[in-house]
Amino acid sequence: SVAARAARRSRNRPAAGEVGASPGLQHEVGRTFDIQRAGRAGAIAVRGGRRDEGVPGLRAAIADARELRVDRIRADLLLDAMAVLGPDDPDARTYAQEARELFERAGARAYLARLEELMMADATRVMARPRPDRAALDETVGA
């Protein structure tokens, strides 16, 4: 649902958990619904600080959606991944490119704009990180 996606992509952990517990997809049957449930649970776990628990489920859901060629679900999961994994994740750049291709093919301008926002936010966080002291770095490397 739209509310579930918004909560997962927001920084509001209580809202994401509350939506995750809602019955939205709980009574649906089929592999695509299983993929959505697994992706949702993974994103909520990551957002809730349980990265080790959530990342494998989110990655598996993306891979399953790719295998089944359910592009809309895969695009949603990729956007969720971009929102919760952050710029340091090894798959972030790949996920961003894959999502961009899917959204461009679908002509989904609003989703492309959201992807750009997430990427800019990640770039800003990376640039805002404190840089190591050059002298301490030289000492560590033995320069």
C-alpha positions in Angstrom: 0.0 0.0 0.0 1.0 3.6 -0.4 1.0 4.1 3.4 3.2 1.1 3.9 5.8 2.3 1.3 5.8 5.8 2.8 6.4 4.5 6.3 9.2 2.2 5.2 10.9 5.0 3.3 10.5 7.6 6.1 12.8 8.0 9.1 9.8 7.3 11.4 10.6 3.9 12.9 7.4 3.6 15.0 5.3 4.3 11.9 7.2 1.7 9.8 6.7 -0.9 12.6 3.0 -0.1 12.9 2.4 -0.4 9.2 4.5 -3.6 9.1 2.2 -5.2 11.6 -0.9 -4.2 9.6 -2.8 -6.9 7.8 -2.2 -5.3 4.3 -0.6 -8.4 2.6 -1.0 -11.0 5.4 -3.9 -12.8 3.8 -2.8 -12.7 0.2 -1.5 -15.9 -1.3 1.1 -16.3 -4.1 4.7 -15.9 -4.7 4.5 -12.2 -5.6 2.8 -11.5 -2.3 5.4 -13.5 -0.5 8.1 -11.4 -2.2 6.4 -8.2 -1.2 6.0 -9.4 2.4 9.6 -10.5 2.6 10.8 -7.1 1.2 8.6 -5.2 3.5 9.7 -7.1 6.6 13.4 -6.7 5.5 13.0 -2.9 5.0 11.2 -2.5 8.3 13.9 -4.5 10.1 16.7 -2.4 8.7 14.8 0.8 9.5 14.3 -0.5 13.0 18.0 -1.0 13.5 18.1 -4.7 12.9 20.2 -4.5 9.8 21.7 -8.1 10.1 18.2 -9.4 10.2 16.7 -7.2 7.4 19.3 -6.9 4.7 19.3 -10.6 3.6 15.5 -10.6 3.4 15.4 -7.4 1.4 18.1 -8.6 -1.0 16.4 -12.0 -1.4 13.1 -10.3 -2.2 14.8 -8.1 -4.9 16.4 -11.2 -6.4 13.1 -13.1 -6.4 11.3 -10.2 -8.0 14.0 -10.0 -10.7 13.8 -13.7 -11.3 10.0 -13.6 -11.7 10.3 -10.5 -13.8 7.7 -8.5 -11.7 9.2 -5.1 -12.5 6.7 -3.0 -10.5 7.4 -5.0 -7.3 11.1 -5.0 -8.0 11.2 -1.2 -8.6 9.3 -0.7 -5.3 11.7 -2.9 -3.4 14.7 -1.2 -5.0 13.4 2.2 -3.9 12.8 0.8 -0.4 16.4 -0.5 -0.4 17.7 2.9 -1.4 15.7 4.5 1.4 16.9 2.2 4.1 20.3 0.8 3.2 22.2 4.0 2.8 25.2 5.0 0.6 27.7 2.6 2.3 25.9 -0.5 1.3 27.8 -2.4 -1.4 24.7 -2.8 -3.5 23.4 0.8 -3.3 24.9 2.0 -6.6 23.7 -1.1 -8.4 20.2 -0.8 -6.9 20.0 2.9 -7.8 20.9 2.2 -11.5 18.5 -0.8 -11.7 15.7 1.3 -10.2 16.4 4.2 -12.6 16.2 1.9 -15.6 12.9 0.5 -14.5 11.4 3.9 -13.7 12.6 5.4 -16.9 11.2 2.5 -18.9 7.8 2.9 -17.2 7.9 6.7 -17.5 7.5 7.0 -13.8 8.7 10.6 -13.3 7.5 10.9 -9.6 9.5 7.7 -8.7 12.5 9.0 -10.6 12.3 12.2 -8.6 12.1 10.3 -5.4 15.1 8.2 -6.4 17.0 11.4 -7.1 16.1 12.8 -3.7 17.3 9.6 -2.0 20.6 9.7 -4.0 21.1 13.4 -3.2 20.4 12.7 0.5 23.0 9.9 0.5 25.6 12.1 -1.3 25.0 14.8 1.3 25.5 12.4 4.2 28.7 11.1 2.7 30.0 14.6 2.1 29.1 15.6 5.7 31.1 12.9 7.3 34.0 14.1 9.3 37.3 13.5 7.4 40.1 11.8 9.2 42.9 14.0 10.5 45.7 13.9 7.8 48.5 13.6 10.5 46.7 10.7 12.1 46.2 9.0 8.8 49.9 9.5 7.8 50.9 7.9 11.2 48.6 5.0 10.6 49.9 4.2 7.1 53.5 4.9 8.1 54.1 7.8 5.8 
